[in-house]
Amino acid sequence: MDSSEKDGDLKQPESGVWQPGQYNASDLKVLEGLEHVRTRPGMYIGSTNSRGLHHLVYEIVDNSVDEALAGYATKIEVEILPDNGIRVTDDGRGIPVDIVPGEGKSGVEVVMTKLNAGGKFGGGGYSVSGGLHGVGISVVNALSTKMKVEVERGGWLWEQSYVNHRPLEPLEKIKKVGEKETGTRVTFYADPEIFRETTDYSFDIIRQRLQQTAFLNPGLSISLKDERKEGEEQEASFLYEGGLSDYVAYLCASSSASPLFSDVISLKSEDKALGISLDIALTWTAKYGTVLKTFANTIETVDGGTHEEGFKAAITATLNRYAKDKGLLKAGDENLSGEDVREGLVSVVSVKLVNPQFEGQTKGKLGNSEAKTFVQKIVNDKFYAWLDSHPAEGKLIVGKAQDAYRARIAARKAREASRKKSLLESATTPDKLKDCAYKNPDLCELFIVEGNSAGGSAVSGRDQKFQAILPLRGKILNTEKATTEKMVKSETIETLIASIGAGSGASFDVSKARYHKVIVMADADVDGAHIATLLLTLFFRYMRPLIEAGYVYIAMPPLYRIRWSKGPDSFAFSDAQRDERISEGEKSGRKLRSENAIQRYKGLGEMDAQELWETTMDPSTRLLKKVCMGDAQIADETFSMLMGEAVEPRREFIEAEAKSVKFIDA
């Protein structure tokens, strides 16, 4: 740079034309208002798939919950409208309708159209809130084709409508209402240009979230109604006075887990000077897994945070201290680990803070350091006091942890013994695995195939550059019922874990997965569905990050082959599609063969290598279903119900669903 050239005084090249690759002020773009939300929706709602779509509902519901937390709302009503809109109504104070100083617009219009606008920035509107960033309702407006806000406040009903996030007219006073009638009703329609994957809401996903919200807010009435199918409306309503204790009891029942004792332990405390309160409910069951849910200001922190860290550390330290004080752990005994202590634990931890520090708009993780310190202190003091006053229950809890410790040591020894003669730590792959040539996980696929016959066809028909085949013989172990010790002794599971290459359980490391597409390929019948469910249970319980990363798929082999007298055959994946393909073919002048025109496949073994490639394995023609977490709680309940020890929930499910079964493959 010439010494006479100074910062801020850059000159255009002598040619007068900027060369390719140069970066200058003309490349900068300023997005005004809500345009940034529409350009980068993932920054605000996490994604534009089904999860992001449902997040819109939660943003509006959370505003109503904030009114309940402030002591003004007692009920929330959510409706899925016939035209797939969402309507949320509460009986809170109503959004302010007067003119906001310096804005020249009503409070309604400001919060609907301005990011970072709201009553949660220390203005006295809320002391504790889940929606702290002032972007909730404005983001929903930005990502909707139309929206309508109705407010009852000051003896009047007010109304304002929006199309493509812009107001059609100023806030309008509609009619008089009772002075005591207050509340807000928001109706919106998600924009299909943003949510291209789906704009179809799941009743079950919303129901589960609303039920969870009711547990976290004792005394708050919440209802849900799905009006999309006339004559088949679904409804649900929730009101829990017991709060988190009711929630823990529900979690135990829904997972068919028998508590070790009748009481649900409740730990509560508040520090007004710090601006923090804590509510914990917990118990232990006879099961092997752990259920730990954490919340901050009623928002589920799915990625944990400081309050979860504090709870885990304190529960382990307190139980070890109690066990030593009462002589349940002898001198020289190894301390119980966190993994031991949490086996069979079912717990909900909820903190409320005046100034929570969330990571991201979706608020998946809490960062307040004072939360960890506060939770540790309360658990150390109050949980120890509870154990001290309940010696029989305390002995059961310690005994459960000691059983877990012994099983963990036994499993480790079995694993170490197995590794000496297995390939788990070898640079080579299991003999049964027919690996692919590529080594880049992004390009590699692993087909887990039911049966040796189908496995042979898959090996012959695959593209061996990027497709690996692992044939399974028979049904694998039901990991919902089995102990870890029994699981590590299963040769089939050992081979599967070794093939994927990322470990299992707490040591599972998804970054080490050798394939970024793990495809379950089973027969399209009852046995095939059972095998697929057993595999998904294994993935869900011991390799869950594999599902969370979007690496697990279900192959969809066709049910029918349709043979025409001329031209290529057609394939159909359902009875309805079979009829549709035949009808379309006949309309276009095609004729079915006179013999064996329609073949129904009873299994993958009936297909030769070429058929299996064309219908099920060729990336250009195949049909795969990605396995998504959707909602972990719903998935957790379903796996426990279908694969667990308790027979009664499974019987009730079969009785309830039997009437909808149309075809039985027997």
C-alpha positions in Angstrom: 0.0 0.0 0.0 1.3 3.4 -0.9 2.1 5.5 2.2 -0.3 8.2 1.0 -3.3 5.8 1.0 -5.2 5.7 4.3 -7.9 3.5 5.7 -11.3 4.6 4.5 -9.8 6.2 1.4 -9.6 3.1 -0.9 -9.9 4.0 -4.6 -11.4 2.1 -7.4 -8.9 0.4 -9.8 -7.8 2.5 -12.7 -9.8 0.3 -15.1 -12.9 1.5 -13.3 -14.1 -2.1 -13.1 -13.9 -4.4 -10.1 -12.2 -7.7 -10.9 -13.8 -11.1 -10.2 -13.3 -12.2 -6.6 -13.1 -8.7 -5.3 -15.4 -7.9 -2.3 -16.6 -4.3 -1.8 -19.5 -2.3 -0.4 -21.8 -3.1 -3.4 -21.8 -6.7 -2.2 -23.3 -5.7 1.2 -27.1 -6.1 1.7 -29.1 -4.8 4.6 -32.2 -6.9 5.3 -34.9 -4.7 6.9 -37.6 -5.7 9.4 -38.6 -9.4 9.2 -36.8 -10.1 5.9 -33.9 -11.6 7.8 -36.1 -14.1 9.5 -37.4 -15.3 6.1 -33.9 -15.4 4.7 -32.4 -17.3 7.6 -35.3 -19.0 9.4 -33.1 -21.7 10.9 -31.5 -19.0 13.2 -34.8 -18.4 14.8 -36.7 -21.7 14.8 -33.9 -24.3 14.4 -35.1 -25.7 11.0 -37.8 -25.5 8.4 -38.8 -29.2 8.7 -41.5 -30.6 10.9 -39.6 -29.6 14.0 -39.4 -26.0 13.0 -43.1 -26.0 11.9 -44.2 -27.1 15.4 -41.8 -24.6 17.0 -44.1 -21.9 15.7 -46.9 -23.3 17.8 -44.6 -23.4 20.9 -43.6 -19.7 20.4 -47.2 -18.6 20.7 -48.0 -21.0 23.5 -45.0 -19.9 25.4 -46.2 -16.3 25.4 -49.4 -17.5 27.0 -47.5 -19.5 29.5 -45.5 -16.4 30.5 -48.9 -14.8 31.3 -49.6 -17.7 33.6 -46.2 -17.5 35.2 -46.9 -13.8 35.9 -50.1 -14.9 37.6 -52.6 -13.6 35.1 -53.6 -16.5 32.8 -55.4 -19.6 34.0 -56.2 -21.4 30.8 -54.8 -21.8 27.3 -56.7 -23.3 24.3 -55.0 -24.5 21.2 -56.9 -25.4 18.0 -55.7 -27.0 14.7 -58.2 -25.5 12.3 -59.9 -27.3 9.4 -57.7 -25.5 6.9 -54.5 -26.4 8.9 -54.2 -23.1 10.6 -53.3 -22.8 14.3 -55.3 -20.8 16.9 -54.0 -20.1 20.4 -56.2 -18.4 23.0 -55.4 -17.4 26.6 -57.2 -15.4 29.3 -54.2 -13.3 30.3 -53.9 -9.5 30.3 -53.9 -9.2 26.5 -51.2 -7.6 24.4 -51.1 -3.8 25.1 -53.1 -1.9 22.5 -52.0 1.7 23.3 -49.4 3.5 21.2 -45.8 2.6 22.0 -43.7 5.8 22.7 -41.4 6.6 19.9 -43.0 4.1 17.5 -46.3 5.7 16.6 -47.9 2.2 16.5 -50.0 0.1 18.8 -48.3 -2.4 21.1 -49.9 -5.2 19.1 -48.3 -4.0 15.8 -45.0 -3.4 17.4 -44.6 -6.9 18.8 -45.9 -8.4 15.6 -43.6 -6.6 13.2 -40.5 -5.6 15.2 -37.8 -8.0 16.3 -36.5 -7.5 19.8 -39.7 -5.9 21.0 -41.6 -7.1 24.0 -42.4 -6.8 27.7 -39.5 -9.0 28.8 -36.6 -6.7 28.8 -36.9 -5.4 32.4 -39.8 -3.1 31.8 -41.8 -4.7 34.6 -44.1 -6.7 32.4 -42.7 -10.1 33.5 -40.3 -11.2 36.3 -39.8 -14.7 35.0 -40.3 -15.6 31.3 -39.4 -18.2 28.7 -39.5 -15.8 25.8 -36.6 -13.5 26.4 -35.4 -12.5 23.0 -38.5 -10.5 21.9 -38.7 -12.4 18.6 -41.3 -15.1 19.2 -44.6 -13.8 17.8 -42.8 -11.6 15.2 -41.0 -14.6 13.9 -44.2 -16.6 13.6 -45.7 -13.6 11.7 -42.7 -13.5 9.4 -43.0 -17.1 8.5 -46.8 -17.1 8.0 -48.9 -16.3 4.9 -51.6 -14.7 7.1 -52.1 -14.0 10.7 -54.8 -12.5 12.9 -54.5 -11.1 16.4 -57.5 -10.5 18.6 -57.1 -8.8 22.0 -59.7 -8.3 24.8 -58.5 -5.5 27.0 -59.9 -2.4 28.6 -63.5 -3.4 27.9 -63.0 -3.7 24.1 -62.2 -6.4 21.5 -59.4 -5.3 19.3 -58.4 -6.9 16.0 -55.6 -6.7 13.4 -54.9 -8.9 10.4 -51.6 -9.5 8.6 -50.9 -10.9 5.1 -47.3 -11.9 4.3 -46.3 -10.4 7.7 -47.6 -6.9 6.8 -50.6 -5.4 8.5 -53.6 -4.9 6.3 -54.8 -2.0 8.4 -54.1 -0.4 11.8 -55.4 -2.1 15.0 -59.2 -1.8 15.0 -61.6 -1.5 17.9 -64.3 -4.1 17.1 -66.9 -4.2 19.9 -67.4 -3.7 23.7 -66.8 -6.6 26.0 -66.9 -7.0 29.8 -64.3 -5.0 31.7 -63.0 -8.2 33.3 -62.8 -10.0 30.0 -59.1 -10.1 29.0 -56.9 -12.2 26.8 -55.2 -12.8 23.5 -56.2 -15.0 20.5 -53.6 -15.6 17.7 -54.4 -17.4 14.5 -51.7 -18.1 11.9 -51.0 -20.1 8.8 -47.5 -21.3 8.2 -46.0 -20.3 4.8 -45.5 -23.4 2.5 -42.7 -21.5 0.7 -40.7 -21.6 3.9 -41.9 -25.0 5.2 -41.6 -26.9 1.9 -41.2 -30.3 3.6 -44.6 -30.1 5.3 -47.1 -27.8 6.8 -49.1 -30.6 8.3 -49.2 -30.5 12.1 -49.0 -33.6 14.3 -51.7 -33.8 16.9 -49.6 -36.2 19.0 -46.5 -33.9 19.0 -48.5 -30.9 20.0 -50.4 -32.9 22.6 -47.3 -34.1 24.2 -45.8 -30.6 24.4 -49.0 -29.2 25.9 -49.2 -32.0 28.4 -45.6 -31.3 29.4 -46.4 -27.6 29.8 -49.4 -28.4 32.1 -47.1 -30.6 34.3 -44.7 -27.6 34.6 -47.5 -25.2 35.5 -49.6 -26.6 38.3 -53.2 -25.3 38.1 -53.0 -24.2 34.5 -55.7 -25.6 32.3 -54.6 -26.4 28.7 -56.7 -27.9 26.0 -56.1 -29.0 22.4 -58.6 -29.7 19.6 -57.9 -31.0 16.1 -60.7 -29.9 13.7 -59.2 -31.1 10.4 -61.4 -34.1 9.9 -65.1 -33.5 10.2 -66.7 -36.1 12.5 -63.2 -37.4 13.6 -62.1 -34.5 15.8 -59.5 -35.3 18.4 -59.4 -33.5 21.7 -57.2 -33.5 24.8 -57.1 -31.4 28.0 -54.7 -31.2 30.9 -54.7 -29.8 34.4 -52.3 -31.1 37.0 -52.3 -29.8 40.6 -49.3 -32.0 41.6 -46.9 -30.5 39.1 -43.6 -32.3 38.7 -44.6 -35.1 41.1 -47.4 -35.9 38.7 -45.0 -35.6 35.8 -42.6 -38.2 37.3 -45.5 -40.6 38.0 -46.6 -40.2 34.5 -43.2 -40.8 33.1 -42.9 -44.0 35.1 -46.4 -45.2 34.0 -45.8 -44.4 30.3 -42.5 -46.4 30.3 -44.0 -49.3 32.2 -41.5 -48.7 35.0 -42.3 -49.9 38.5 -41.0 -47.4 41.2 -38.9 -48.9 43.9 -41.0 -47.1 46.5 -44.3 -45.3 46.6 -43.2 -41.7 47.3 -42.0 -39.3 44.6 -39.2 -37.2 46.1 -39.8 -33.5 45.9 -37.1 -30.9 46.4 -38.0 -27.2 46.2 -36.3 -24.0 47.1 -36.2 -20.3 46.2 -33.6 -17.5 46.6 -35.3 -14.1 45.8 -32.0 -12.3 46.2 -30.5 -14.4 43.4 -33.7 -14.4 41.4 -33.8 -18.2 41.1 -36.2 -20.9 42.2 -35.8 -24.7 41.9 -38.3 -27.5 41.7 -37.1 -31.2 41.4 -39.1 -34.4 41.4 -37.4 -37.8 41.3 -37.8 -41.5 42.0 -36.0 -44.7 41.1 -37.5 -47.7 39.2 -36.5 -51.3 38.5 -35.6 -50.4 34.9 -32.0 -50.0 33.6 -32.3 -46.7 31.7 -32.4 -43.1 32.9 -35.1 -40.5 32.3 -33.9 -37.0 33.1 -35.8 -34.0 31.8 -34.6 -30.4 32.5 -36.3 -27.1 32.1 -35.5 -23.4 32.5 -38.4 -21.0 32.8 -40.7 -23.9 31.6 -38.7 -24.3 28.4 -37.2 -27.8 27.9 -33.5 -27.6 27.7 -33.0 -30.6 25.5 -29.2 -30.1 25.4 -29.0 -29.7 29.2 -26.8 -27.0 30.7 -25.6 -25.8 34.1 -28.7 -26.9 36.0 -28.4 -30.4 34.7 -24.7 -30.5 35.4 -25.3 -29.4 39.0 -28.0 -32.0 39.5 -26.0 -34.9 38.2 -22.9 -34.0 40.2 -24.9 -33.4 43.4 -27.1 -36.5 43.2 -24.0 -38.7 42.8 -22.0 -37.0 45.5 -24.9 -37.0 48.0 -25.8 -40.7 47.5 -22.1 -41.7 48.0 -21.9 -39.5 51.1 -25.1 -41.0 52.5 -24.0 -44.6 51.7 -20.6 -44.1 53.5 -22.3 -42.3 56.5 -24.7 -45.2 56.9 -22.1 -48.0 56.4 -23.7 -49.1 53.1 -20.3 -48.5 51.4 -17.4 -50.0 53.2 -14.0 -48.4 53.6 -12.0 -49.1 50.5 -15.0 -49.6 48.3 -15.0 -47.8 45.0 -17.4 -44.8 44.9 -20.6 -45.3 42.9 -20.3 -43.5 39.5 -22.9 -41.2 38.1 -23.8 -43.9 35.7 -24.5 -46.3 38.6 -26.5 -43.8 40.6 -28.7 -42.7 37.6 -29.6 -46.3 36.5 -33.4 -46.5 36.9 -33.7 -42.8 37.8 -36.7 -40.9 36.6 -36.4 -37.2 37.3 -37.6 -33.7 36.3 -35.5 -30.6 37.1 -37.0 -27.2 36.6 -35.3 -23.9 37.4 -36.8 -20.4 37.0 -34.5 -17.4 36.7 -35.0 -13.7 36.3 -32.1 -13.5 33.8 -31.6 -16.9 32.1 -28.8 -17.2 29.6 -30.0 -19.5 26.8 -27.9 -20.7 23.9 -29.8 -19.8 20.7 -33.4 -18.8 20.1 -34.6 -22.4 20.5 -33.2 -22.3 24.0 -31.8 -25.8 24.0 -29.2 -25.2 26.7 -28.9 -23.1 29.9 -25.6 -21.3 30.6 -26.1 -19.5 34.0 -23.3 -20.5 36.3 -25.3 -19.6 39.4 -27.9 -22.3 38.4 -25.3 -25.0 38.8 -24.2 -23.7 42.2 -27.8 -23.3 43.5 -28.9 -26.7 42.3 -25.9 -28.5 43.8 -26.5 -26.8 47.2 -30.2 -27.6 47.4 -29.8 -31.2 46.3 -26.8 -31.8 48.7 -28.9 -30.5 51.6 -32.5 -31.5 50.9 -31.9 -34.8 49.2 -29.6 -35.9 52.0 -32.2 -34.8 54.5 -34.8 -36.9 52.7 -32.6 -40.0 52.6 -31.9 -39.5 56.3 -35.6 -39.5 57.1 -36.4 -42.4 54.8 -33.8 -45.1 55.6 -35.7 -48.0 54.0 -36.0 -46.1 50.7 -32.4 -44.9 51.0 -31.2 -48.4 51.3 -33.2 -49.4 48.2 -31.7 -46.6 46.2 -28.1 -47.4 47.2 -28.8 -51.1 46.6 -30.0 -50.3 43.1 -26.8 -48.3 42.4 -24.6 -51.1 43.8 -26.4 -53.6 41.5 -25.7 -51.2 38.6 -22.0 -51.0 39.6 -21.7 -54.8 39.7 -23.4 -55.1 36.3 -21.1 -52.4 34.9 -18.0 -54.2 36.1 -19.2 -57.5 34.8 -20.1 -56.1 31.5 -16.7 -54.4 31.2 -15.0 -57.7 32.0 -17.1 -59.5 29.4 -16.4 -56.8 26.9 -12.7 -57.0 27.5 -12.7 -60.8 27.3 -14.7 -60.6 24.1 -12.4 -58.1 22.5 -9.4 -60.4 22.9 -11.0 -62.8 20.5 -13.1 -60.4 18.5 -12.6 -57.7 15.9 -14.0 -54.8 17.9 -10.5 -53.3 18.3 -9.1 -54.7 15.1 -8.3 -52.7 12.0 -10.2 -55.3 10.0 -14.0 -55.6 9.7 -16.3 -58.5 10.8 -16.4 -61.5 8.4 -20.1 -61.2 7.9 -19.8 -57.6 6.7 -19.2 -57.1 3.0 -17.7 -53.7 3.0 -17.6 -51.1 0.3 -14.5 -49.6 -1.4 -15.1 -45.9 -0.4 -13.8 -44.8 3.0 -15.5 -41.4 3.2 -18.5 -41.9 5.6 -20.5 -39.2 3.7 -20.5 -41.4 0.6 -21.0 -44.8 2.3 -24.1 -46.8 2.9 -24.6 -49.9 5.2 -27.5 -52.1 4.4 -28.6 -54.3 7.3 -30.4 -57.1 5.6 -32.7 -59.7 7.0 -31.7 -63.3 6.1 -28.7 -64.8 4.3 -30.7 -65.3 1.0 -31.6 -61.7 0.7 -28.1 -60.8 1.9 -26.6 -62.8 -1.0 -28.8 -61.0 -3.5 -27.9 -57.6 -2.0 -24.2 -58.4 -2.2 -24.5 -59.4 -5.8 -26.7 -56.5 -6.8 -25.1 -53.7 -4.9 -22.7 -51.0 -6.1 -19.7 -52.1 -4.1 -18.0 -48.8 -4.5 -20.2 -47.2 -1.8 -22.7 -49.9 -0.6 -21.8 -52.3 2.3 -24.0 -55.3 3.2 -24.4 -56.9 6.7 -26.8 -59.9 6.6 -28.5 -60.8 9.8 -29.7 -64.3 10.6 -32.9 -64.4 12.7 -34.2 -61.8 15.1 -31.8 -59.9 17.2 -31.9 -59.5 21.0 -34.7 -57.2 22.4 -32.5 -54.6 24.0 -35.6 -53.0 25.7 -35.6 -55.9 28.1 -32.0 -57.1 28.1 -29.3 -56.0 30.5 -26.1 -54.4 29.2 -24.2 -57.5 30.3 -26.5 -59.7 28.2 -26.3 -57.4 25.3 -22.5 -57.4 25.0 -22.6 -61.2 24.9 -24.8 -61.2 21.8 -22.7 -62.0 18.7 -25.2 -60.4 16.3 -25.2 -57.1 18.3 -21.4 -57.3 18.7 -21.0 -57.6 14.9 -23.4 -54.8 14.2 -21.6 -52.4 16.7 -18.3 -53.4 15.1 -19.6 -52.8 11.6 -20.8 -49.2 12.4 -17.6 -48.6 14.2 -18.8 -45.9 16.7 -19.2 -47.9 19.9 -22.4 -48.0 21.9 -24.1 -46.6 25.0 -22.4 -43.8 26.8 -19.2 -44.3 24.8 -20.9 -44.0 21.4 -19.2 -41.4 19.2 -21.2 -40.5 16.1 -18.2 -38.9 14.5 -16.6 -42.3 14.2 -19.5 -43.9 12.4 -18.2 -45.5 9.2 -21.4 -44.9 7.3 -23.7 -41.9 7.1 -26.5 -44.0 5.8 -27.4 -47.0 7.9 -30.3 -48.7 6.0 -32.5 -51.4 7.6 -33.7 -53.6 4.7 -36.3 -56.2 5.9 -39.2 -58.0 4.4 -42.4 -56.1 3.8 -44.4 -58.3 6.2 -45.0 -58.7 10.0 -41.8 -60.5 10.7 -39.8 -57.9 8.7 -41.5 -55.1 10.7 -40.6 -56.9 13.9 -37.0 -57.2 13.0 -36.9 -53.5 11.9 -38.4 -52.5 15.3 -35.8 -54.6 17.2 -33.0 -52.8 15.3 -34.6 -49.4 15.8 -34.9 -50.2 19.6 -31.2 -51.0 19.6 -30.3 -47.7 17.8 -32.7 -45.7 20.0 -31.4 -47.1 23.3 -27.7 -47.5 22.6 -26.8 -45.4 19.5 -29.3 -42.5 19.7 -27.0 -39.9 18.2 -27.0 -42.0 15.0 -30.8 -41.3 14.7 -30.4 -37.6 15.8 -27.8 -37.1 13.1 -30.2 -38.4 10.4 -28.1 -41.4 9.5 -30.8 -44.2 10.0 -33.1 -45.2 7.2 -35.7 -47.8 6.4 -35.6 -49.4 2.9 -39.0 -49.7 1.2 -39.0 -52.8 -1.0 -42.0 -53.1 -3.3 -45.0 -55.3 -2.5 -45.9 -56.0 -6.1 -44.4 -56.5 -9.5 -46.7 -55.8 -12.4 -45.8 -57.5 -15.6 -47.0 -56.0 -18.9 -47.1 -57.8 -22.3 -44.9 -55.1 -23.7 -42.5 -52.7 -22.1 -40.8 -52.7 -18.7 -42.5 -54.0 -15.6 -43.9 -51.7 -12.9 -43.5 -52.0 -9.1 -46.0 -50.9 -6.4 -45.4 -50.3 -2.7 -49.0 -50.7 -1.5 -52.3 -52.2 -2.6 -53.6 -48.7 -3.5 -50.5 -48.0 -5.6 -50.9 -51.4 -7.4 -54.4 -50.5 -8.4 -53.3 -47.0 -9.5 -50.4 -48.4 -11.6 -52.6 -50.9 -13.3 -55.3 -48.3 -14.1 -52.7 -45.8 -15.5 -51.1 -48.5 -17.6 -54.4 -49.7 -19.1 -55.5 -46.1 -19.8 -52.3 -45.6 -21.8 -53.1 -48.8 -23.9 -50.9 -51.3 -22.0 -52.0 -54.8 -21.4 -51.2 -57.2 -18.5 -49.6 -60.5 -19.3 -52.0 -63.4 -19.6 -50.1 -65.4 -16.9 -48.5 -64.3 -13.6 -49.3 -60.7 -14.4 -49.1 -59.6 -10.7 -46.6 -61.0 -8.4 -46.8 -60.3 -4.7 -43.4 -60.4 -3.0 -43.4 -62.3 0.3 -39.9 -61.5 1.1 -36.6 -60.0 -0.1 -35.3 -63.5 -0.8 -37.8 -63.8 -3.8 -35.9 -61.0 -5.6 -32.9 -61.7 -7.6 -29.9 -59.4 -7.5 -31.1 -57.2 -10.4 -34.6 -56.8 -9.0 -33.3 -55.9 -5.6 -31.0 -53.3 -7.1 -33.7 -51.7 -9.3 -36.4 -51.6 -6.7 -34.7 -51.1 -3.3 -31.0 -50.2 -3.6 -30.5 -48.0 -6.7 -30.3 -44.4 -5.4 -32.0 -43.1 -8.5 -35.2 -45.2 -8.1 -35.4 -46.5 -4.5 -37.6 -45.3 -1.8 -36.1 -44.7 1.7 -37.7 -43.5 4.9 -35.5 -41.4 7.1 -35.9 -42.3 10.8 -36.2 -39.0 12.7 -36.4 -38.4 16.5 -39.5 -36.2 15.9 -40.3 -36.1 19.6 -38.1 -38.2 21.9 -40.8 -38.5 24.5 -43.3 -40.0 22.0 -40.7 -42.3 20.7 -39.6 -43.3 24.2 -43.2 -44.1 25.2 -43.8 -46.1 22.0 -40.7 -48.2 22.3 -41.4 -49.0 26.0 -45.0 -49.9 25.2 -44.2 -52.1 22.2 -41.0 -53.8 23.4 -41.0 -53.6 27.2 -41.9 -56.1 29.9 -45.5 -54.8 30.6 -48.1 -56.6 28.7 -51.2 -54.5 29.6 -50.2 -51.3 27.7 -49.4 -53.4 24.6 -52.8 -55.2 24.8 -54.6 -51.9 25.1 -52.8 -50.5 22.1 -53.7 -53.6 20.0 -57.3 -53.4 21.1 -57.5 -49.7 20.3 -55.8 -50.0 16.9 -57.3 -53.4 15.8 -60.3 -51.7 14.1 -58.0 -49.8 11.8 -56.3 -52.9 10.4 -57.3 -53.6 6.8 -54.8 -56.2 5.6 -53.1 -59.0 7.6 -50.2 -60.9 6.1 -50.5 -64.3 7.8 
